[in-house]
Amino acid sequence: MQAFGVQLFQGLLVAGQRFDTAGVVRCNDEHFAKYLPDYASLDELKAHYQRSGLGDVKVKKFLNNVLQETLEPIRNRREELEKDPGYVMDVLRQGTQAAQAAAADTLAKVKHAMQIDYFA
């Protein structure tokens, strides 16, 4: 069975996009067995959708279950980080400093390229 993802279902529900569209969140055999046991394979699901009769609600529920499972470790990590605001501020401070340095370097290159680096 081939993998497919969120982009597929967005396309399926919004514009009737094909099932072979690449996605970001990958659904696998375990997701089908767990959340859509009525279908043995992606081909079976495709066939049912193409001949009509497969409602959007069922597909949306499947997508929601896969997304919730995917987001669970992210939520757990956020809860851990919430307990140490000092660490979070340090990470943000370091990231800000790195971004400012990169932006200053890029701006210097742009000014030089445009020949407006009068005081460099």
N, C-alpha and C positions, 0 to 999 in steps of 0.2 A: 504494500500500500504506500502511495506517495504521501509526503507531508504537505500540509497546507496550513494557512494561518489566518490571522485577523483580517488582513487586507482582502482575502478571498471572501470572507463572510460579509464584509462591508460592501464589496462589489456585488455579491450575490443578492443582498437585500436592497441595494440602492440602484444598481444598474444592470442586473442580470449577468454579471461578469462570469467568465468561465472558471471552472474549478482548478485549472492549472496555474492560476495567478499566484505568484510568490507572496508569502506573508512574513510577518515578523514573529509572532508567537506561533510556534510549531505545535500542531496537534499530531498525536501519534496513536498507535494501536491501543495503548493503555487508556487514552482519553475516550476512544470509541467504546471500548469494553466497559468503561466506568459510567459514561454519561449518555451514550447512544447505543445500548446493547441490541437494538432492533436491526442494526446494520453491521454486517460482517466485514465490510470493506468500504473504502472511499468510492469505488466504482458503483457499488450498490446504492450508496447515498446519492451519487450523481444521477444515476438512472431514475431514481424515485423523484428527484427534483425536476429533471428534464421532462418527465411525463406528467408533471404537476401532482398535487396531492401532498407534498411535503410543505407544511406550513412554516412561515417565518418564525412563529413563536417557538417551535421546537428547535429550530436552528439557533435562534437567539439564546434560548436557555442553555443549549450546548456550549455556545461561545462564552456565555457568562460563567459557566462552571469552569471552563478551561482558563479563562482570565483570572477568576478568583484564586484558582490553584496556583497560577503563575505569580500572582501578586502577593501571596501569603508570605514567602520568605522576605520580600521587600518590606512588608508591614512589620514583620517580626524584627528586622534589623532597625527599622525606624524607632520602634519601642525601646530597643537597647540603647540607641544613640540619645534618645530623649532623657535618659537617666544621667547623662554626662554632658551638660551644656558647655562646659569649659572646653572639652575636646572638640565639640562641634564648632565653637567660635575659633579655635586654633586652626582647624582645617579650613574654615572660611577665610580667615586672615591670610593664611599661606596661599590659598587659591587666588585671592584678590591681589596679593603682591605679585604673583607670577603673571596674572593677566595684565596688570598694569605695566610690568616690564615688557611683556610681549607687545602690548599696544604702543608703548613708547618707541620700541624698536621699529615697528611697522610704520608709525607716523614719521619717524626720522627718514626711513627709506622713501616714503611717498614724497616728503618735502624735497629730498635730494633729487628724486626723479623729475619733479616738477620745477626744479631749480628755484625753490622758494625757501631754502635753508640758509637764510641770510646771516644768522648768528651762530651757525654750527662750527 
